[in-house]
Every structure is written in structure tokens, then in C-alpha cells.
């Protein structure tokens, strides 16, 4: 029996690499071209690739990603690059006759300053967080394109998953480019190496975030492939609970045996006060994350050390 052939975009990124390391990935024939082999910004190149390789399914996880500093510094690139690659892979898949596609969105698609768990129907029900508006716009457009394609022809099932914030192995740790947890790991590691008595936190640290280990998202994606027909057309993937930024710093300090203290710079931007996705649809579908926070941070820190000192 032939294996299902799956094209994975973003195979060199954190989500893609964790998916390719999943213990069940050998059940599928995976195509995971790097950007040097397939430039997703080039529609004709994407079209040629799909027609040549004819995958049975596409998983779209590629994108220009970064933390709050990167999004504020490069809003044009975050809008245009994500818009181009999302439109190109989704529409080229439709034109190539590929019937199944899983698109990865982002919790940035949800309205800002919404303190209750973010339900899927809240997309486009309020203004975005200004610090990553361009990225959010591109993600919403791609998800809507998937929805419209299926609406026009139900033979084409193009579905979107909206993960909460992700961290883990293969993450970016430089604070110029990184998200919260890898930036925390980098800063606490540096403070420990230098013997610094304090580590700076942007804002008062009370803002709350939901961070899921990347290996858990990879597992959700594998289950989405295996149980594609039962998966909702739009579904959050998350933990269903969050922590304050102060708590993430303390968890990292505990794991890394850092005994210093934290100071707060109240002049720095912090983004949304809370961003927690609703996991009701996910629970009804029958999946939940398994990794505990400190275990995930420990494995991520070990990966950081291995990469840093290779």
C-alpha cells in the first residue's frame, strides 16, 4: 500500500522540524523542501512543484515569524511575505487539484484585549494587537481563502488550525528574533554565565500568555492527518490555561538553577494583556497537549545548550 504523500511547507522551521521528528511521521511520505529548493513567494515555482510532485495533502506551516521586537521593526515584511506565501500555496494547491490542505494560523488572528478564552468564531470580531497587526492580517487572509475554496467546492477540504504560542526544540533564541520563552532562556542563561544578580522583564510581568511545547503541536498535526475527515474546518490547538510572564521567568530560573532576581522595565511594550485560546472544539475532537511547562523548558534549554556549544 502506498504511503500518503504530504508536502510540508516550512520544514526547516521550528514547527516543521518538530513534525518531521515525530515518532509516527514514517507512516507518510514527506516532502519538505527548503526555501533554496522552493521559494514560496514565487507563485509559478509553487505551481510547478505541485504539478511535478503531486502530493495527496499539503500542510502549510511556513512563514516569517518573530517576537514583538521583530514584528514592530519589520511590519511590511511580516505582512507581505506571509500574505504572498499563504496565497501562493493555497491557491496553487487548488489549481493543482489537491483536495486536502491543513493551514496553520496563529492566535494573533484574534482581537486584542479579550480576557475570556478566544473562540474560533471571534476571528475578525475586533481590532488586532498593533504590535503584530501585519502578521495577523496575512494569517486571517490565508485562513479565509481556505474557507472560501471549500465553500465554493466541498470536494476541496482546506482546513485551518490556530495554535497558541509555541516554543521548543529548533526555536530561535536571539532576543532580536525570538518569542517569549526562548528569549527568557537566552537572557537567564546569559545572566547565570555572567553572574548577574538581576534579569530585566519588559513591563510588570502580569500579562498572561499560553505557550505549548512544539512537540505537542507536532502530535496534533499528525492526528489531524490521520483523522482529517473528523477535524473541524477551523480549530484552536492549545493548552486551555496560561501563565503570567513573571511565572515563565521563574519557571526558567528554576529549571536553569538561576538564583538571581527580576526587575521590571515599565517603559517597554508588552502587547496584549492576555491571549488564551478556547480548546472546546479541540477537546470535543479528542486531543490534548501532554508536555508539562518545566519539562518542556528543560528540553528546550538542553537543545539550546547543544546548539550553542556545538
Beta strands, then each sheet from edge to edge (+ up, - down):
strand 1: 5-9
strand 2: 29-31
strand 3: 57-60
strand 4: 100-104
strand 5: 157-163
strand 6: 165-167
strand 7: 198-202
strand 8: 208-209
strand 9: 211-213
strand 10: 234-237
strand 11: 243-244
strand 12: 261-265
strand 13: 274-275
sheet 1: 2+ 1+ 3+ 4+ 5+ 10+
sheet 2: 6+ 9+
sheet 3: 7+ 12+
sheet 4: 11+ 8- 13-
end
